[in-house]
Amino acid sequence: MLNAANSCYLLLLSLSTFCILLLIRQRFIQQKKYIFLFHTGLFIVALISIWVGGGVLNDAYQRFETFTELEETGQLETARAHPESYDSMLQIDFIAFKNSTEFKKYLKKSDAFIDQAVAIGLGWLVVLFSEVILLLIKLITAIKRRKKGSFSKR
């Protein structure tokens, strides 16, 4: 469902998320416990939005297939008149959408939201990886200093 303009937008969203989160972290969050809370909070928000949103969207696509089949076979009006043989979410879809075109528009909007959540999550992941890399660089530097200090004392 991604086109070139949308993928460029998502790339810019990921890059701007990276820059903003890294700036916030580097400038305003200095204590280790707050750094941990910062990344934990972002992990939870990203995980919930991607996981739950993706699950809801997958279910909506399955309902869309059923909705489309009913529309193509001419049974949609019968299903609307007697919705009790269908699951509750599909019953809501019978009321919410007049035809599959409206349903498809709804799915496209939801796709865009999930894509944005994934792009923001990727931006945060890059921030997390950069934090880990900076921590490793500091650790390697400290180990090298310690080794130099132990050699010069001998």
MDAnalysis code that builds the backbone (N, CA, C; Angstrom):
import MDAnalysis as mda
import numpy as np

u = mda.Universe.empty(462, n_residues=154, atom_resindex=np.repeat(np.arange(154), 3), trajectory=True)
u.add_TopologyAttr("name", ["N", "CA", "C"] * 154)
u.add_TopologyAttr("resid", np.arange(1, 155))
u.add_TopologyAttr("resname", ["MET", "LEU", "ASN", "ALA", "ALA", "ASN", "SER", "CYS", "TYR", "LEU", "LEU", "LEU", "LEU", "SER", "LEU", "SER", "THR", "PHE", "CYS", "ILE", "LEU", "LEU", "LEU", "ILE", "ARG", "GLN", "ARG", "PHE", "ILE", "GLN", "GLN", "LYS", "LYS", "TYR", "ILE", "PHE", "LEU", "PHE", "HIS", "THR", "GLY", "LEU", "PHE", "ILE", "VAL", "ALA", "LEU", "ILE", "SER", "ILE", "TRP", "VAL", "GLY", "GLY", "GLY", "VAL", "LEU", "ASN", "ASP", "ALA", "TYR", "GLN", "ARG", "PHE", "GLU", "THR", "PHE", "THR", "GLU", "LEU", "GLU", "GLU", "THR", "GLY", "GLN", "LEU", "GLU", "THR", "ALA", "ARG", "ALA", "HIS", "PRO", "GLU", "SER", "TYR", "ASP", "SER", "MET", "LEU", "GLN", "ILE", "ASP", "PHE", "ILE", "ALA", "PHE", "LYS", "ASN", "SER", "THR", "GLU", "PHE", "LYS", "LYS", "TYR", "LEU", "LYS", "LYS", "SER", "ASP", "ALA", "PHE", "ILE", "ASP", "GLN", "ALA", "VAL", "ALA", "ILE", "GLY", "LEU", "GLY", "TRP", "LEU", "VAL", "VAL", "LEU", "PHE", "SER", "GLU", "VAL", "ILE", "LEU", "LEU", "LEU", "ILE", "LYS", "LEU", "ILE", "THR", "ALA", "ILE", "LYS", "ARG", "ARG", "LYS", "LYS", "GLY", "SER", "PHE", "SER", "LYS", "ARG"])
u.atoms.positions = np.array([
    [0.794, -1.186, 0.000],
    [0.000, 0.000, 0.000],
    [0.853, 1.274, 0.000],
    [2.157, 1.115, 0.021],
    [3.030, 2.278, 0.036],
    [3.343, 2.737, -1.374],
    [3.206, 4.042, -1.612],
    [3.662, 4.601, -2.866],
    [4.883, 5.464, -2.583],
    [5.456, 6.037, -3.607],
    [6.711, 6.773, -3.449],
    [6.547, 7.992, -2.544],
    [5.475, 8.750, -2.721],
    [5.276, 9.946, -1.894],
    [5.049, 9.556, -0.437],
    [4.279, 8.499, -0.224],
    [4.003, 8.053, 1.139],
    [5.271, 7.521, 1.799],
    [6.075, 6.774, 1.055],
    [7.302, 6.243, 1.643],
    [8.299, 7.362, 1.942],
    [8.324, 8.392, 1.117],
    [9.186, 9.552, 1.391],
    [8.703, 10.266, 2.653],
    [7.388, 10.411, 2.785],
    [6.819, 11.018, 3.983],
    [7.171, 10.202, 5.223],
    [7.060, 8.879, 5.127],
    [7.358, 8.018, 6.275],
    [8.840, 8.062, 6.630],
    [9.699, 8.156, 5.628],
    [11.132, 8.292, 5.888],
    [11.423, 9.603, 6.614],
    [10.824, 10.684, 6.146],
    [11.006, 11.977, 6.813],
    [10.440, 11.956, 8.230],
    [9.322, 11.256, 8.422],
    [8.741, 11.131, 9.753],
    [9.671, 10.362, 10.682],
    [10.268, 9.286, 10.176],
    [11.223, 8.518, 10.984],
    [12.444, 9.359, 11.333],
    [12.984, 10.075, 10.358],
    [14.167, 10.916, 10.604],
    [13.868, 12.048, 11.577],
    [12.713, 12.683, 11.403],
    [12.376, 13.771, 12.324],
    [12.092, 13.236, 13.726],
    [11.472, 12.060, 13.819],
    [11.266, 11.439, 15.125],
    [12.598, 11.143, 15.785],
    [13.526, 10.605, 15.003],
    [14.873, 10.331, 15.528],
    [15.511, 11.599, 16.061],
    [15.507, 12.646, 15.262],
    [16.163, 13.898, 15.671],
    [15.507, 14.499, 16.913],
    [14.186, 14.516, 16.942],
    [13.481, 15.120, 18.072],
    [13.711, 14.315, 19.352],
    [13.553, 12.994, 19.260],
    [13.737, 12.163, 20.454],
    [15.179, 12.201, 20.949],
    [16.131, 12.177, 20.031],
    [17.530, 12.244, 20.432],
    [17.843, 13.590, 21.078],
    [17.314, 14.659, 20.526],
    [17.508, 15.988, 21.099],
    [16.901, 16.058, 22.498],
    [15.682, 15.566, 22.649],
    [15.036, 15.569, 23.967],
    [15.867, 14.771, 24.965],
    [16.299, 13.615, 24.552],
    [17.062, 12.737, 25.446],
    [18.401, 13.362, 25.834],
    [19.129, 13.886, 24.847],
    [20.458, 14.423, 25.108],
    [20.423, 15.730, 25.910],
    [19.430, 16.567, 25.665],
    [19.392, 17.887, 26.300],
    [18.678, 17.907, 27.643],
    [17.632, 17.120, 27.787],
    [16.779, 17.265, 28.963],
    [16.791, 16.065, 29.908],
    [17.231, 14.928, 29.456],
    [17.192, 13.734, 30.294],
    [18.617, 13.245, 30.473],
    [19.162, 13.476, 31.663],
    [20.560, 13.155, 31.914],
    [20.753, 12.017, 32.915],
    [19.855, 11.883, 33.877],
    [20.017, 10.854, 34.894],
    [19.666, 9.486, 34.325],
    [20.424, 8.474, 34.760],
    [20.284, 7.141, 34.190],
    [18.904, 6.552, 34.402],
    [18.307, 6.787, 35.572],
    [16.981, 6.218, 35.816],
    [15.936, 6.864, 34.898],
    [16.097, 8.138, 34.590],
    [15.160, 8.799, 33.695],
    [15.390, 8.387, 32.243],
    [16.627, 8.097, 31.902],
    [16.911, 7.582, 30.558],
    [16.216, 6.247, 30.367],
    [16.324, 5.392, 31.376],
    [15.656, 4.090, 31.320],
    [14.140, 4.269, 31.212],
    [13.564, 5.168, 32.016],
    [12.124, 5.414, 31.962],
    [11.706, 6.000, 30.612],
    [12.533, 6.858, 30.063],
    [12.256, 7.469, 28.752],
    [12.125, 6.390, 27.682],
    [13.123, 5.509, 27.619],
    [13.092, 4.469, 26.591],
    [12.027, 3.413, 26.872],
    [11.791, 3.103, 28.119],
    [10.743, 2.141, 28.457],
    [9.370, 2.687, 28.069],
    [9.130, 3.943, 28.386],
    [7.858, 4.565, 28.015],
    [7.645, 4.603, 26.515],
    [8.688, 4.968, 25.786],
    [8.570, 4.998, 24.330],
    [8.376, 3.599, 23.755],
    [9.052, 2.612, 24.346],
    [8.873, 1.230, 23.903],
    [7.425, 0.801, 24.085],
    [6.858, 1.089, 25.240],
    [5.485, 0.684, 25.513],
    [4.516, 1.374, 24.556],
    [4.684, 2.657, 24.360],
    [3.793, 3.396, 23.455],
    [3.916, 2.873, 22.024],
    [5.139, 2.674, 21.560],
    [5.347, 2.188, 20.192],
    [4.807, 0.772, 20.040],
    [5.092, -0.075, 21.001],
    [4.631, -1.459, 20.926],
    [3.115, -1.537, 20.910],
    [2.473, -0.794, 21.797],
    [1.011, -0.843, 21.861],
    [0.390, -0.314, 20.580],
    [0.878, 0.816, 20.092],
    [0.268, 1.392, 18.890],
    [0.474, 0.515, 17.662],
    [1.631, -0.102, 17.546],
    [1.889, -0.945, 16.380],
    [1.187, -2.288, 16.512],
    [1.328, -2.903, 17.666],
    [0.771, -4.237, 17.868],
    [-0.755, -4.220, 17.855],
    [-1.347, -3.370, 18.660],
    [-2.802, -3.316, 18.730],
    [-3.376, -2.784, 17.426],
    [-2.791, -1.728, 16.921],
    [-3.286, -1.164, 15.660],
    [-3.186, -2.142, 14.511],
    [-2.075, -2.866, 14.437],
    [-1.914, -3.859, 13.379],
    [-2.906, -4.998, 13.511],
    [-3.157, -5.432, 14.730],
    [-4.130, -6.504, 14.955],
    [-5.535, -6.084, 14.572],
    [-5.901, -4.866, 14.962],
    [-7.221, -4.347, 14.610],
    [-7.351, -4.221, 13.102],
    [-6.295, -3.755, 12.455],
    [-6.328, -3.597, 11.006],
    [-6.423, -4.940, 10.291],
    [-5.706, -5.944, 10.772],
    [-5.810, -7.280, 10.172],
    [-7.223, -7.828, 10.291],
    [-7.835, -7.651, 11.462],
    [-9.223, -8.088, 11.634],
    [-10.158, -7.334, 10.694],
    [-9.915, -6.037, 10.523],
    [-10.750, -5.235, 9.629],
    [-10.621, -5.726, 8.181],
    [-9.424, -6.116, 7.771],
    [-9.258, -6.639, 6.410],
    [-9.985, -7.967, 6.232],
    [-10.004, -8.801, 7.257],
    [-10.761, -10.059, 7.166],
    [-12.253, -9.778, 7.062],
    [-12.744, -8.820, 7.839],
    [-14.154, -8.443, 7.742],
    [-14.450, -7.817, 6.386],
    [-13.490, -7.064, 5.854],
    [-13.672, -6.459, 4.532],
    [-13.844, -7.524, 3.454],
    [-13.077, -8.611, 3.547],
    [-13.223, -9.704, 2.583],
    [-14.624, -10.304, 2.650],
    [-15.116, -10.533, 3.856],
    [-16.472, -11.068, 4.010],
    [-17.493, -10.078, 3.479],
    [-17.318, -8.800, 3.801],
    [-18.212, -7.742, 3.347],
    [-18.242, -7.692, 1.819],
    [-17.076, -7.767, 1.203],
    [-16.978, -7.723, -0.257],
    [-17.627, -8.948, -0.895],
    [-17.404, -10.118, -0.306],
    [-18.042, -11.329, -0.836],
    [-19.559, -11.220, -0.778],
    [-20.070, -10.726, 0.335],
    [-21.517, -10.550, 0.458],
    [-22.033, -9.540, -0.556],
    [-21.274, -8.479, -0.778],
    [-21.684, -7.461, -1.749],
    [-21.671, -8.016, -3.164],
    [-20.630, -8.779, -3.512],
    [-20.520, -9.324, -4.874],
    [-21.583, -10.373, -5.164],
    [-21.970, -11.139, -4.156],
    [-22.987, -12.173, -4.369],
    [-24.403, -11.642, -4.186],
    [-24.548, -10.366, -3.836],
    [-25.861, -9.765, -3.681],
    [-26.539, -10.109, -2.361],
    [-25.790, -10.582, -1.406],
    [-26.366, -10.986, -0.125],
    [-26.162, -9.935, 0.973],
    [-25.644, -8.795, 0.626],
    [-25.341, -7.780, 1.624],
    [-26.605, -7.244, 2.291],
    [-27.630, -6.972, 1.514],
    [-28.886, -6.458, 2.094],
    [-29.550, -7.500, 2.976],
    [-29.472, -8.759, 2.588],
    [-30.013, -9.846, 3.421],
    [-29.230, -9.944, 4.723],
    [-27.903, -9.814, 4.638],
    [-27.068, -9.864, 5.835],
    [-27.363, -8.682, 6.750],
    [-27.653, -7.520, 6.171],
    [-28.009, -6.354, 6.984],
    [-29.355, -6.543, 7.671],
    [-30.267, -7.206, 6.977],
    [-31.583, -7.436, 7.563],
    [-31.529, -8.475, 8.687],
    [-30.642, -9.450, 8.571],
    [-30.499, -10.521, 9.565],
    [-29.026, -10.655, 9.968],
    [-28.508, -9.691, 10.728],
    [-27.072, -9.688, 11.053],
    [-26.676, -10.657, 12.168],
    [-27.623, -11.289, 12.818],
    [-27.300, -12.124, 13.975],
    [-26.423, -13.323, 13.643],
    [-26.344, -13.730, 12.394],
    [-25.495, -14.873, 12.036],
    [-24.029, -14.467, 11.772],
    [-23.729, -13.180, 11.940],
    [-22.369, -12.683, 11.728],
    [-21.805, -12.164, 13.045],
    [-20.479, -12.040, 13.106],
    [-19.881, -11.555, 14.359],
    [-20.252, -10.091, 14.604],
    [-20.062, -9.660, 15.850],
    [-20.527, -8.334, 16.258],
    [-19.827, -7.201, 15.510],
    [-18.549, -7.360, 15.222],
    [-17.834, -6.302, 14.510],
    [-18.331, -6.166, 13.077],
    [-18.625, -7.291, 12.446],
    [-19.168, -7.235, 11.082],
    [-20.566, -6.632, 11.097],
    [-21.323, -6.874, 12.141],
    [-22.640, -6.243, 12.274],
    [-22.495, -4.726, 12.340],
    [-21.476, -4.264, 13.056],
    [-21.218, -2.823, 13.126],
    [-20.812, -2.293, 11.751],
    [-20.023, -3.072, 11.023],
    [-19.612, -2.670, 9.675],
    [-20.805, -2.578, 8.731],
    [-21.790, -3.466, 8.907],
    [-23.010, -3.397, 8.081],
    [-23.712, -2.055, 8.272],
    [-23.693, -1.556, 9.499],
    [-24.339, -0.280, 9.797],
    [-23.466, 0.896, 9.344],
    [-22.161, 0.787, 9.541],
    [-21.253, 1.918, 9.294],
    [-20.985, 2.194, 7.821],
    [-20.974, 1.145, 7.002],
    [-20.579, 1.316, 5.603],
    [-21.707, 0.934, 4.667],
    [-21.939, 1.793, 3.673],
    [-22.978, 1.505, 2.680],
    [-22.509, 0.465, 1.669],
    [-21.225, 0.552, 1.294],
    [-20.677, -0.390, 0.314],
    [-19.193, -0.610, 0.592],
    [-18.589, -1.460, -0.225],
    [-17.182, -1.806, 0.009],
    [-16.237, -0.639, -0.278],
    [-16.666, 0.317, -1.088],
    [-15.825, 1.478, -1.378],
    [-15.610, 2.314, -0.109],
    [-16.677, 2.526, 0.652],
    [-16.542, 3.264, 1.907],
    [-15.667, 2.495, 2.892],
    [-15.852, 1.190, 2.929],
    [-15.063, 0.349, 3.819],
    [-13.587, 0.441, 3.445],
    [-13.300, 0.428, 2.145],
    [-11.919, 0.509, 1.661],
    [-11.287, 1.852, 2.035],
    [-12.049, 2.947, 1.955],
    [-11.531, 4.257, 2.351],
    [-11.158, 4.262, 3.832],
    [-12.002, 3.638, 4.644],
    [-11.718, 3.531, 6.067],
    [-10.420, 2.752, 6.293],
    [-10.238, 1.664, 5.572],
    [-9.031, 0.851, 5.723],
    [-7.783, 1.611, 5.298],
    [-7.891, 2.419, 4.251],
    [-6.741, 3.209, 3.807],
    [-6.328, 4.232, 4.864],
    [-7.314, 4.856, 5.530],
    [-6.999, 5.796, 6.601],
    [-6.317, 5.067, 7.756],
    [-6.813, 3.890, 8.076],
    [-6.221, 3.108, 9.160],
    [-4.822, 2.649, 8.789],
    [-4.625, 2.268, 7.530],
    [-3.288, 1.893, 7.057],
    [-2.303, 3.036, 7.258],
    [-2.734, 4.241, 6.927],
    [-1.858, 5.401, 7.065],
    [-1.479, 5.614, 8.532],
    [-2.425, 5.434, 9.434],
    [-2.131, 5.599, 10.857],
    [-1.111, 4.562, 11.328],
    [-1.289, 3.315, 10.936],
    [-0.368, 2.255, 11.349],
    [1.012, 2.498, 10.736],
    [1.055, 2.932, 9.488],
    [2.340, 3.251, 8.861],
    [3.064, 4.363, 9.623],
    [2.327, 5.359, 10.061],
    [2.928, 6.444, 10.834],
    [3.445, 5.930, 12.175],
    [2.670, 5.064, 12.814],
    [3.110, 4.496, 14.099],
    [4.389, 3.679, 13.915],
    [4.471, 2.932, 12.830],
    [5.681, 2.144, 12.558],
    [6.862, 3.072, 12.290],
    [6.644, 4.142, 11.532],
    [7.727, 5.090, 11.240],
    [8.235, 5.750, 12.521],
    [7.336, 6.119, 13.409],
    [7.742, 6.717, 14.683],
    [8.480, 5.683, 15.523],
    [7.988, 4.444, 15.521],
    [8.664, 3.371, 16.248],
    [10.066, 3.122, 15.718],
    [10.226, 3.191, 14.409],
    [11.560, 3.018, 13.823],
    [12.489, 4.165, 14.213],
    [11.959, 5.372, 14.244],
    [12.760, 6.517, 14.686],
    [13.244, 6.324, 16.106],
    [12.357, 5.839, 16.985],
    [12.766, 5.577, 18.362],
    [13.807, 4.455, 18.420],
    [13.632, 3.395, 17.615],
    [14.610, 2.303, 17.620],
    [16.002, 2.796, 17.239],
    [16.069, 3.702, 16.280],
    [17.371, 4.250, 15.881],
    [17.967, 5.057, 17.035],
    [17.120, 5.793, 17.769],
    [17.606, 6.515, 18.949],
    [18.150, 5.521, 19.972],
    [17.418, 4.453, 20.221],
    [17.859, 3.446, 21.185],
    [19.185, 2.822, 20.757],
    [19.307, 2.470, 19.485],
    [20.566, 1.899, 18.991],
    [21.710, 2.897, 19.098],
    [21.446, 4.166, 18.823],
    [22.511, 5.162, 18.951],
    [22.923, 5.309, 20.411],
    [21.974, 5.217, 21.320],
    [22.298, 5.259, 22.757],
    [23.177, 4.072, 23.133],
    [22.845, 2.897, 22.646],
    [23.639, 1.703, 22.946],
    [25.035, 1.842, 22.364],
    [25.138, 2.336, 21.152],
    [26.448, 2.516, 20.518],
    [27.278, 3.536, 21.292],
    [26.665, 4.649, 21.707],
    [27.397, 5.642, 22.501],
    [27.849, 5.057, 23.833],
    [27.017, 4.232, 24.437],
    [27.395, 3.572, 25.685],
    [28.575, 2.627, 25.472],
    [28.564, 1.881, 24.378],
    [29.684, 0.988, 24.072],
    [30.968, 1.766, 23.809],
    [30.863, 2.890, 23.125],
    [32.039, 3.717, 22.867],
    [32.620, 4.242, 24.174],
    [31.747, 4.694, 25.078],
    [32.222, 5.164, 26.382],
    [32.869, 4.028, 27.164],
    [32.285, 2.852, 27.101],
    [32.833, 1.689, 27.804],
    [34.201, 1.305, 27.252],
    [34.340, 1.273, 25.932],
    [35.623, 0.945, 25.305],
    [36.668, 1.997, 25.656],
    [36.271, 3.261, 25.629],
    [37.192, 4.337, 25.988],
    [37.656, 4.211, 27.434],
    [36.726, 3.895, 28.332],
    [37.094, 3.726, 29.749],
    [38.024, 2.539, 29.938],
    [37.792, 1.464, 29.229],
    [38.666, 0.282, 29.328],
    [40.054, 0.614, 28.807],
    [40.143, 1.342, 27.694],
    [41.450, 1.727, 27.148],
    [42.203, 2.645, 28.110],
    [41.502, 3.578, 28.734],
    [42.149, 4.472, 29.700],
    [42.670, 3.684, 30.897],
    [41.879, 2.738, 31.348],
    [42.286, 1.935, 32.499],
    [43.524, 1.113, 32.160],
    [43.549, 0.544, 30.938],
    [44.725, -0.238, 30.539],
    [45.942, 0.668, 30.401],
    [45.811, 1.854, 29.844],
    [46.930, 2.782, 29.720],
    [47.424, 3.195, 31.095],
    [46.511, 3.421, 32.008],
    [46.882, 3.822, 33.367],
    [47.605, 2.709, 34.094],
    [47.241, 1.457, 33.876],
    [47.904, 0.348, 34.542],
    [49.283, 0.092, 33.933],
    [49.469, 0.382, 32.640],
    [50.773, 0.207, 32.012],
    [51.745, 1.298, 32.424],
    [51.256, 2.516, 32.608],
    [52.166, 3.608, 32.962],
    [52.632, 3.528, 34.408],
    [51.896, 2.830, 35.269],
    [52.298, 2.699, 36.667],
    [53.415, 1.681, 36.817],
    [53.598, 0.799, 35.894],
    [54.617, -0.248, 35.995],
    [55.958, 0.246, 35.659],
])
